[in-house]
Amino acid sequence: MVRKFINEDESYGFLILDDGTETIRVKVWREDVELIEQFEEGDIVDVFGRVREFGEEIYIVPEIIVKVNDPNWEILRELEIINDKLESLKSKETPIPEVAILEALERLDNGEGVSIEDLARELGDPPKENLQKVLRILMSRGEIYESKPNYYRKVGV
């Protein structure tokens, strides 16, 4: 975490996270300000939350923020993503190529995101569970986000 800000009346605050490739703000309001009070610049944190967009900014609204004491946690995260992919390959589900989802999102998104139903239709109506699994993998890697419930957008589009 490279910066922390909390306004004087403690009704708003944010953290700026930097992973070496890009920065993103973690924004909190009112009673959620207490989620960020304990952190200091330079802390390594793990954030669980929802990616949101307002205007031109993409940011995270956190549900949980945890200070990471062991920097090897990043390796664990990568292993979890690889494990999800392996489980998908082992299952009898028909795999949906990630690139097909990313291309469909780019093609169909009019600025509001693409509903899971429209995405499924565009991809030939694969099993919903299979599509949701691949969407979760893409979200965990930060390639897409849920702009509102069951609507998805590609990051940076």
C-alpha positions in Angstrom: 0.0 0.0 0.0 1.5 3.3 -1.1 -0.9 5.9 0.3 -3.6 6.3 2.9 -6.1 9.1 3.2 -8.9 9.7 5.7 -10.8 13.0 5.7 -11.1 15.0 8.9 -14.7 13.9 9.9 -13.8 10.3 9.0 -16.7 10.0 6.6 -14.4 9.0 3.6 -11.1 7.4 3.1 -9.0 5.4 0.6 -5.9 3.4 0.2 -3.8 3.4 -3.0 -2.5 -0.1 -3.8 0.4 -0.6 -6.2 1.4 -4.1 -7.5 4.2 -2.9 -9.7 2.1 -2.8 -12.9 -0.7 -0.4 -11.9 -2.3 1.4 -9.0 -5.9 1.2 -7.8 -7.8 2.9 -5.0 -9.7 1.1 -2.3 -12.5 3.4 -1.2 -14.5 3.4 2.0 -17.3 5.6 3.4 -18.8 6.2 6.8 -18.6 3.2 9.2 -16.3 1.3 6.8 -13.5 3.9 7.3 -12.4 1.8 10.3 -11.4 -1.0 7.8 -8.4 1.1 6.7 -7.4 2.9 9.9 -4.9 0.3 11.1 -2.8 0.3 7.9 0.3 2.3 7.2 2.1 3.2 4.0 4.3 0.3 3.0 2.1 -2.4 4.4 1.4 -5.4 2.2 -2.4 -6.0 2.2 -4.8 -8.5 0.7 -8.2 -7.0 -0.3 -11.4 -8.9 -0.8 -14.1 -6.7 -2.3 -16.1 -5.6 -5.3 -14.6 -3.8 -8.3 -16.6 -0.7 -9.2 -16.5 2.1 -11.7 -17.5 5.7 -11.4 -16.8 8.1 -14.3 -13.4 7.1 -15.6 -12.1 5.5 -12.4 -12.1 1.8 -11.6 -11.8 1.2 -7.8 -12.4 -1.4 -5.1 -15.0 -1.3 -2.4 -13.6 -3.6 0.2 -15.4 -6.2 2.3 -12.2 -7.5 4.1 -8.7 -6.1 4.2 -5.9 -8.2 5.8 -2.3 -7.2 6.5 0.0 -9.8 5.0 3.0 -10.6 7.1 4.4 -13.2 4.7 5.2 -11.8 1.3 5.0 -15.3 -0.2 1.2 -14.9 -0.2 1.4 -13.8 -3.8 2.8 -17.3 -4.8 -0.1 -18.9 -2.9 -2.6 -16.7 -4.9 -1.0 -17.8 -8.2 -1.2 -21.4 -7.1 -4.9 -21.0 -6.3 -5.6 -19.7 -9.8 -3.6 -22.5 -11.4 -5.5 -25.0 -9.3 -8.9 -23.5 -10.5 -7.7 -24.0 -14.1 -6.6 -27.6 -13.4 -9.9 -28.4 -11.7 -11.8 -27.0 -14.8 -9.7 -29.1 -17.1 -10.3 -32.3 -15.0 -14.0 -31.8 -15.0 -16.3 -33.1 -17.7 -17.4 -29.6 -18.5 -16.8 -28.2 -21.9 -14.1 -25.6 -21.4 -14.8 -22.0 -22.5 -11.7 -20.3 -23.9 -10.9 -17.2 -21.8 -10.0 -15.3 -24.9 -13.5 -16.0 -26.3 -15.1 -14.4 -23.2 -12.7 -11.4 -23.3 -13.5 -10.8 -27.0 -17.2 -11.2 -26.4 -17.1 -8.7 -23.6 -15.2 -6.2 -25.7 -17.7 -6.7 -28.6 -20.9 -6.5 -26.6 -20.1 -3.9 -23.9 -21.9 -0.6 -24.6 -20.4 1.0 -21.4 -22.7 -0.6 -18.9 -21.2 -4.1 -18.9 -22.6 -7.3 -20.4 -25.2 -9.5 -18.7 -24.3 -13.1 -18.1 -27.3 -14.1 -20.2 -26.1 -12.0 -23.2 -22.6 -13.4 -22.8 -23.9 -17.0 -22.6 -26.0 -16.4 -25.7 -22.9 -15.0 -27.6 -20.8 -18.0 -26.6 -23.4 -20.6 -27.7 -25.2 -21.1 -24.4 -22.6 -23.1 -22.4 -23.5 -24.5 -19.0 -24.0 -21.5 -16.7 -21.8 -23.1 -13.9 -19.0 -23.5 -16.4 -19.3 -19.8 -17.6 -19.4 -18.6 -14.0 -16.2 -20.5 -13.1 -14.3 -19.0 -16.0 -15.6 -15.5 -15.1 -14.4 -16.0 -11.5 -10.9 -17.0 -12.8 -10.8 -13.9 -15.0 -12.0 -11.7 -12.1 -9.4 -13.2 -9.7 -6.7 -12.2 -12.2 -8.0 -8.7 -12.5 -8.8 -9.1 -16.3 -12.6 -8.4 -15.8 -14.8 -7.1 -13.1 -18.5 -7.2 -12.2 -19.8 -3.7 -12.9 -23.2 -4.6 -11.2 -24.6 -7.9 -10.2 -24.3 -10.4 -13.1 -22.9 -7.8 -15.5 -19.2 -8.0 -16.5 -16.7 -5.6 -18.1 -13.2 -6.0 -19.3 -10.7 -3.9 -17.4 -9.3 -1.0 -19.3 -12.0 -0.8 -22.0 
